[in-house]
Amino acid sequence: METLRCWTSPHGYFILMFLTSISKGSTCQAPSSPQCFRQSVQETIYICEWDFDTDESDVTFELYTNDSTVIERKCENVKEKYCTIPEECLIVGIDVELWVEANTGDSSCTSPRRTSTLKNTVKYKEPQDISLLWLKNSLKLRWPAAEDNPAVADVWFRQNEHPTETWEKRLENTTYGALMHEVVIENLLKTSAYQFKIRHQSTTAKNPLWSNWSPVITVPAGLEHKPEVTSTVRLENGTRRVELTWKPMSHAATITGVNYSINDTQRFHKCPCMKQRQVSNTKNSVIYVSYSAVNITIIAKNAAGQSLPAIIQEPAAIPTDLKICSETQPHMKKLRKRTCLELYELKNEDLIPEKIIILKQNKKQEKRPKEKQLEDYIRYLYFEHRCDGGKPQTVKMCLFYAKEGVPQTKPKDFMASDETQNSAKLSWKPILYEDQQGFHTHYNLCMVKISSENDIKECFNISSSATSYQMENLTPGSKYNISLAGATRVGEGPVASVVISTWPEKPTNVGLSLGLMLIFFLLSIMFTVICKRIKAKILPPVPAPVIPVFDIKKQDSEVIWERKEEVHDLTLHQLFPEQRYISEETTLLQGESDGGTNMEKEKYSSDSEGSNEECVSPDSNQAQEEEEMTAIEQVDTVLAMLTYRNGLVFDMKTQHENM
């Protein structure tokens, strides 16, 4: 652009006529009529511009004005298609004729003349630095304002997927605020990408001109969903290495590129490393954080806005054996360089901080909290961080109280159950975390025997994590007063008590004991009998054969049988029905080892006519002998019977005959 001084001459008119006459017969194509304007109502510099189509490279232009009194050359030997003129070199309050003369080598040509009042003509610059923002299915467009007034915007757009389609046009009045023009285009598809171009004009000028078109803007689709992020944490010597991985967004949303903004609360507090947030255009990223709790946010951003934040919550990496601070006031220690402290106010047992106090070393040293500024009887989690090689590192973790006290409440629901002669079970609910007011070290359990001569109080400590206890070795039929109190390092809290009674001893029941013994004896006998019967069924014993010896002699002779066999009971039956039935049980007795056994003599006599006579006649003797022979035959018949003993059969007649 070239700005020329005011250029006038008394001979300007004659020179103009001369140049005009020279240009007659010229073959160059005339430029368009010039248009002069300001870029805002407050502007004092006018811009005159025109169009000219030629392939020549040595073309120069000259601009002339005519206010009906004098013709003036305002621009001379201009190689561009425009020139700038200060307001003081122009007549801006009345109509003025304007034209342009193009010189190409030895030829020249003049544009048509244009008459206008320069003061009324305003033409804005084309919209630049346009920002885009999706609002549901509407798109907000913003660009720097040309002046402190609203404007009219001509917005053309079409879907990016169909570049050959005709433009859809919207004429909108812009809103003005914070030196920005703003317009909202409604009824769009947020999931689609678009192409936009914009021009605007003044609403206050009498002769406003449309600005030139802005470059075609590609608007990506909106980021409707937050990134799907997964995290992998690894502990590295007081530092946590967190690797973040996320899925890519849709193609329409990434058409102009997507960046991912990563930030965490530790960087926000600048503890201990003062690093800014990271920006990544890849699918993963690695950050390092200390052992304290941290929230990591990942936001996807494109030219039309940003997504909802994906928040990764990493709780504090607290060891299971977290210890009590060795120092009573660790937060009052002097800080080293590149070191900061974090104090978590823990009002619940979940270790979720209600309040975070950060102390750090910097040029403007912050005031430390005094001992009285920390709450009494509240537990604090102490972190000490350092910045090692640009990575935050936790070097110390412990718990402390600014001031410690005794428990506020007694153990709740303290009761006894399952009492016996010498034992009882005690149970209770633990003291609530917020009522401990200190580090709960143990329970103090005491018992006193009521109505005892000595009334000795026995006390012992129970683990702070216990909720029950079994009392043993108590005296039967006695009462005990049991008390329980929680204790901290300062002392004991309120006491809970309960009275228990053990059962009295019961006398021994002799009758019951005898009855039980009798039942046991009977059961033993039954068991023995059943076992013997089962054994007899399975393995019956084999009996020895019984061989009786008979020696029949005369009546006056003595019958002596010698035998050493075992005596058995025999029953003799007559085998033949025509003979007289004889049934007699004969018992054979086992003799002594040094002598035999005399068998009782059996005499057979027949009935006489009346009574027995003292003298026996020969006839009677003969009858007696016959009768004895008949008895012997009957014995032989009896001996001919089968003898059964324990499953064996013996032929006794054959044995007798052999004898």
C-alpha positions, 0 to 999 in steps of 0.5 A, spaced: 500 500 500 502 506 498 500 513 501 501 519 497 501 526 499 496 531 497 498 533 489 495 539 486 497 543 480 494 549 476 496 546 470 492 539 472 486 540 467 491 541 461 495 535 463 489 531 464 486 533 457 493 531 454 493 524 457 486 523 455 488 525 448 494 520 448 490 515 450 485 515 444 486 509 440 489 505 446 488 498 446 489 496 454 483 494 457 480 499 462 480 498 470 474 498 474 471 504 477 475 506 484 471 505 490 474 509 496 471 508 503 473 508 511 474 501 514 470 504 520 466 511 522 472 513 526 477 512 521 481 518 518 484 514 512 481 512 506 482 506 502 481 507 494 481 500 490 479 498 483 480 491 479 484 490 473 485 484 469 492 484 465 498 480 464 502 485 464 507 486 469 509 493 469 502 496 469 502 503 474 496 506 476 494 514 477 487 516 481 484 522 480 478 526 483 474 532 481 469 536 486 466 540 480 472 545 481 478 542 480 481 535 478 487 533 482 491 527 482 491 523 488 495 517 487 501 517 482 505 511 479 501 506 484 503 498 482 498 495 487 490 496 485 489 500 491 492 506 495 490 510 501 489 517 502 489 521 508 482 525 510 485 532 509 487 530 502 480 529 500 473 533 500 469 528 504 463 532 505 460 533 498 459 528 492 466 527 488 468 524 482 473 518 482 476 515 476 483 511 475 488 511 469 492 505 468 499 505 464 502 499 460 508 501 456 506 506 451 499 505 452 494 507 457 486 507 459 481 510 464 476 507 468 469 509 468 467 515 473 464 514 480 460 519 484 460 518 491 460 522 498 466 519 501 464 521 508 458 516 508 462 510 505 464 505 510 467 498 508 469 493 514 475 489 513 473 481 512 472 477 518 478 475 521 480 470 527 474 467 527 472 462 533 467 457 533 463 454 538 458 448 538 452 449 542 447 443 542 445 444 534 447 451 534 454 454 532 456 460 535 461 465 530 465 470 533 470 475 530 474 482 532 469 488 531 471 493 526 467 498 531 463 499 537 456 497 534 453 491 531 453 489 524 450 485 519 453 478 517 452 474 511 453 467 513 454 462 507 455 454 509 454 447 507 456 440 509 463 439 508 461 432 506 458 435 500 462 440 497 459 441 491 452 443 494 450 450 493 451 454 499 445 455 504 445 463 506 443 466 513 443 474 514 444 475 521 444 481 525 451 480 530 451 482 537 456 486 540 460 485 546 467 485 549 470 488 542 467 482 538 462 481 533 458 474 535 452 471 531 449 464 532 447 459 526 441 455 529 438 448 526 445 445 524 447 438 525 452 437 531 455 431 529 457 433 522 462 438 519 461 444 515 464 449 511 463 457 512 464 463 509 462 470 512 462 477 510 459 483 514 457 491 513 456 497 518 449 498 520 451 506 522 454 508 516 449 512 510 453 508 505 455 501 508 459 496 503 459 489 504 466 487 506 470 482 502 469 474 504 473 471 509 477 465 507 472 458 507 472 455 514 472 448 515 468 447 522 469 440 525 463 436 528 462 437 536 465 433 541 459 430 544 462 425 549 468 425 554 474 421 552 474 414 554 481 414 558 484 408 562 490 409 566 495 404 569 499 406 575 506 404 577 510 406 583 517 408 582 521 410 589 516 415 592 513 417 585 507 414 581 508 413 573 501 414 570 500 412 563 493 415 560 490 411 554 484 414 550 480 412 544 480 416 538 474 421 537 469 421 531 472 422 524 468 428 523 470 431 530 477 430 528 477 433 521 481 439 523 485 436 528 484 434 536 489 436 541 488 433 548 489 437 554 492 434 561 492 437 567 492 435 575 491 438 581 498 437 583 500 441 578 495 446 579 497 447 586 504 447 583 506 442 589 512 440 588 514 441 581 511 447 578 510 445 571 504 447 566 499 442 563 501 438 558 498 438 551 498 431 547 495 430 540 497 422 540 493 417 543 496 416 550 501 420 555 505 419 561 505 423 567 508 423 574 505 425 580 506 424 588 503 419 593 498 424 595 491 424 592 490 427 585 485 428 580 487 428 573 483 431 567 483 429 560 479 434 555 479 433 547 479 440 544 478 441 536 477 448 532 469 448 534 470 447 542 472 442 547 469 435 550 467 434 557 473 433 562 474 425 563 476 425 570 481 420 573 481 420 580 487 417 583 487 416 591 493 417 596 497 411 595 497 410 603 501 404 606 497 399 610 502 400 616 502 407 616 505 410 622 504 416 627 509 421 626 515 421 630 515 429 631 509 432 635 508 438 630 512 436 623 508 441 619 512 447 623 519 444 620 523 449 616 522 447 608 528 446 604 528 448 597 524 445 592 520 441 597 512 442 599 508 439 605 501 437 604 496 436 610 490 432 609 484 434 615 481 427 616 474 427 619 472 420 617 476 414 617 475 413 609 482 418 609 478 422 604 480 429 606 475 435 608 481 440 607 488 440 604 493 445 607 499 446 602 506 449 604 511 450 599 518 454 599 518 460 594 521 467 593 514 469 597 514 465 603 507 463 605 505 464 612 505 457 615 499 455 619 500 456 627 499 451 632 492 454 634 490 455 626 490 447 626 484 444 629 484 440 636 482 433 636 482 432 629 487 427 625 492 430 620 495 426 614 502 429 613 505 428 606 512 431 604 514 432 597 520 434 593 521 435 586 527 430 583 529 431 576 522 434 574 518 429 577 514 429 584 517 425 589 514 423 596 519 422 601 515 422 608 508 420 610 505 419 617 499 421 621 499 426 627 494 430 631 495 438 633 492 436 640 490 429 642 485 428 647 481 422 650 475 418 647 469 422 647 464 417 648 464 410 652 463 403 648 456 402 646 452 396 647 456 393 652 453 387 654 454 380 657 451 373 654 452 366 654 454 365 662 456 359 665 459 357 672 465 359 670 465 363 664 461 369 660 462 372 653 462 380 653 461 384 646 460 391 644 461 396 638 467 400 637 468 407 639 466 411 632 472 415 629 470 422 630 469 420 637 476 418 638 480 425 639 486 421 638 490 415 636 486 409 639 491 404 642 487 399 646 481 398 651 481 397 658 477 392 661 476 391 669 472 386 673 470 386 681 467 380 684 461 383 688 460 381 695 467 379 696 471 380 702 477 383 698 474 386 692 480 386 688 480 390 682 483 386 676 484 390 669 488 388 663 488 391 656 485 389 650 486 390 642 483 397 640 480 392 634 477 387 638 469 387 639 468 381 644 472 378 649 471 371 653 471 371 660 474 365 663 476 362 670 470 365 674 467 363 681 460 359 680 454 362 683 458 369 683 456 376 681 461 381 677 462 388 675 465 389 669 467 395 666 470 397 659 473 404 657 477 406 650 484 409 651 488 413 647 496 416 648 493 421 653 488 417 657 482 413 658 475 415 656 468 414 659 467 407 662 461 402 660 459 397 665 455 391 666 454 386 671 454 378 670 452 372 674 455 366 674 451 359 675 451 356 681 454 349 682 449 343 681 450 337 686 451 330 683 445 325 682 447 318 684 441 315 682 442 318 675 449 315 675 447 308 677 442 308 672 447 310 667 451 305 669 446 299 669 444 301 662 451 301 660 451 294 663 445 291 660 447 294 653 454 290 654 451 284 655 446 285 649 452 286 645 456 280 647 450 275 646 449 278 639 456 277 638 456 270 640 450 268 636 453 271 630 459 267 631 455 261 632 451 262 625 457 264 621 462 258 625 458 253 628 463 248 633 464 241 631 462 237 637 466 230 639 462 224 639 459 221 645 460 213 645 456 210 651 458 203 654 453 198 657 455 192 661 449 188 662 450 183 668 446 179 672 441 182 677 445 181 683 452 183 680 454 190 680 454 194 674 460 199 673 461 203 667 467 207 667 468 213 662 471 219 661 467 222 656 463 229 657 456 228 660 450 230 655 443 230 656 439 224 651 432 223 650 430 216 648 424 214 644 421 208 641 422 207 634 417 201 633 410 203 634 408 196 636 412 196 642 411 199 649 413 206 649 419 207 654 421 214 655 427 215 660 432 221 661 439 218 663 444 223 666 451 221 665 455 224 670 463 225 668 467 221 673 473 223 677 480 223 674 482 217 679 476 213 679 470 211 675 463 213 676 458 208 678 452 208 674 445 207 678 442 200 678 436 200 674 431 194 676 425 192 673 420 188 677 413 186 675 407 187 679 405 181 683 398 180 685 398 184 691 405 186 695 412 184 694 414 177 698 420 176 702 421 169 699 421 169 691 419 162 688 423 159 682 417 161 678 418 168 680 425 168 679 424 165 672 419 170 670 424 175 673 429 173 668 424 173 662 422 180 664 430 182 665 431 179 658 425 183 655 428 189 658 435 188 655 431 187 648 428 194 649 434 197 651 437 194 645 431 197 641 432 204 645 440 204 643 438 203 636 435 210 635 439 215 632 442 220 637 443 227 635 448 232 638 450 239 635 448 236 628 452 229 628 448 223 628 451 216 631 449 209 631 449 207 638 446 199 637 452 198 632 457 200 638 453 196 643 454 190 639 461 190 638 462 191 646 
